Amino acid sequence: MTTETESPGSVRADSGQQHLDGATRVGLYETMVLCRTFEEAILREYHADKGPGFDIGKGLIPGEMHLSAGQEPVAAGVCAHLTTDDALTATHRPHHLAIAHGMGLRAMAAEIFGRETGLGRGRGGHMHLFDPATHFSCSGIVAEGYPPALGQAFAFKRQGTDRIAVAVAGEGASNSGAFHESINLAAMWTLPVVFVVEDNDWAISVPRDAATAVKSNATRAVAYDIPGERIEGNDVEATWAAAKRAVARARAGEGPSLIEVHTLRLWGHFEGDAQGYRPELAEVPSYDPIPRYEQILRAAGLLDDDAVARAAATAKEKVEDAVDFAKNSPLPDPASATSYVFA
Ligand SMILES: Cc1ncc(C[n+]2csc(CCOP(=O)(O)OP(=O)(O)O)c2C)c(N)n1
């Protein structure tokens, strides 16, 4: 382990004494900026041509859209410890995790736009990004990511590799049977899985406290005799530190861990959600984790105006390239509607 004096602005994140050097901290920031830039572009393209009455079936991206703005600290902090050989299962709100895990932006955008060049030839759409290259998958079925992560971890263990599986889902999903059954089996079989709960306070319009008996899902880890940690404050560095411990444990063959991050859903549950149920709505923008982290890194001497502008420009270039690629790609031939799908 390096010392704090080696790199300007380096810190130890939380009580776990995990070291973050300056380059890692800037890397976390840049990942978050890339995720946000992608979501802002999708937001723009999604709402274009939806008509005055917001017709969800219209426009370049018809259908539902669940964006992850505000939840970038989870993606950046966790995925920093993974390689694309590790499996990651996500949810109906998957973009930040896919990007942080290294998914190619062109094929991802094309899938979201329903184009033939997309990861699933445009058949899956934004909730169904399946990428063999990065071992990423997700589903619109709440809590569906847990059992497949378990299966992948089981295979990795049997193959004698140090690959791991990470299963990420919302706090709403943590009340499902699949969550508990998966953790139980992973603990019993000492499988290399990291379970991550993104607690954004809301499952659509249901507040966390109306659905979940425990204040912290980390306490549920006790029931399965595995480590559990809750990260407060949507803190990317504390998330990074907790994920480092959990990933190391999984790679070392010591079994699963559970991490819950108290994060933030900056926008609606889905695009078009008026969020009348959300009393804190007016304050939400002030909790945005990206400007907050930017200030921390500026104060540490790791970012200045030029570096911030460069990160924004780099992200914009990558994202607009992907969006242009998607928009200029062909739609699937209607005659092939029943190809590549279970019909
Ligand atoms: C099995 C199943 N039940 C219900 C739904 C409808 N649904 C979609 S998202 C959602 C809430 C999920 O909340 P949470 O797990 O906290 O994730 P978040 O949307 O906050 O990211 C529900 C109930 C679904 N997609 N799948």
The ligand as a MOL file (V3000), in Angstrom:
LIG
                    3D

  0  0  0     0  0            999 V3000
M  V30 BEGIN CTAB
M  V30 COUNTS 26 27 0 0 0
M  V30 BEGIN ATOM
M  V30 1 C -41.1590 -8.3930 -10.6120 0
M  V30 2 C -41.5450 -6.9540 -10.8840 0
M  V30 3 N -42.4880 -6.3690 -10.1140 0
M  V30 4 C -42.8360 -5.0730 -10.3430 0
M  V30 5 C -42.2410 -4.3620 -11.3630 0
M  V30 6 C -42.6160 -2.8970 -11.5930 0
M  V30 7 N -41.5280 -2.0420 -11.1170 0 CHG=1
M  V30 8 C -40.6270 -1.5190 -11.9730 0
M  V30 9 S -39.4510 -0.6340 -11.1880 0
M  V30 10 C -40.1650 -0.9090 -9.6910 0
M  V30 11 C -39.5770 -0.3200 -8.4350 0
M  V30 12 C -38.1700 -0.7100 -8.2330 0
M  V30 13 O -37.6430 -0.0070 -7.1410 0
M  V30 14 P -36.1670 -0.2080 -6.7030 0
M  V30 15 O -35.8430 -1.6630 -6.6680 0
M  V30 16 O -35.9650 0.5390 -5.4350 0
M  V30 17 O -35.3230 0.4140 -7.8960 0
M  V30 18 P -35.2890 1.9280 -8.4410 0
M  V30 19 O -36.3780 2.0610 -9.4610 0
M  V30 20 O -35.4730 2.8310 -7.2950 0
M  V30 21 O -33.9610 2.0680 -9.0890 0
M  V30 22 C -41.2850 -1.7170 -9.8110 0
M  V30 23 C -42.1210 -2.1510 -8.6870 0
M  V30 24 C -41.2830 -5.0240 -12.1500 0
M  V30 25 N -40.6620 -4.3960 -13.1450 0
M  V30 26 N -40.9280 -6.2990 -11.8750 0
M  V30 END ATOM
M  V30 BEGIN BOND
M  V30 1 1 1 2
M  V30 2 1 2 3
M  V30 3 2 2 26
M  V30 4 2 3 4
M  V30 5 1 4 5
M  V30 6 1 5 6
M  V30 7 2 5 24
M  V30 8 1 6 7
M  V30 9 2 7 8
M  V30 10 1 7 22
M  V30 11 1 8 9
M  V30 12 1 9 10
M  V30 13 1 10 11
M  V30 14 2 10 22
M  V30 15 1 11 12
M  V30 16 1 12 13
M  V30 17 1 13 14
M  V30 18 2 14 15
M  V30 19 1 14 16
M  V30 20 1 14 17
M  V30 21 1 17 18
M  V30 22 2 18 19
M  V30 23 1 18 20
M  V30 24 1 18 21
M  V30 25 1 22 23
M  V30 26 1 24 25
M  V30 27 1 24 26
M  V30 END BOND
M  V30 END CTAB
M  END
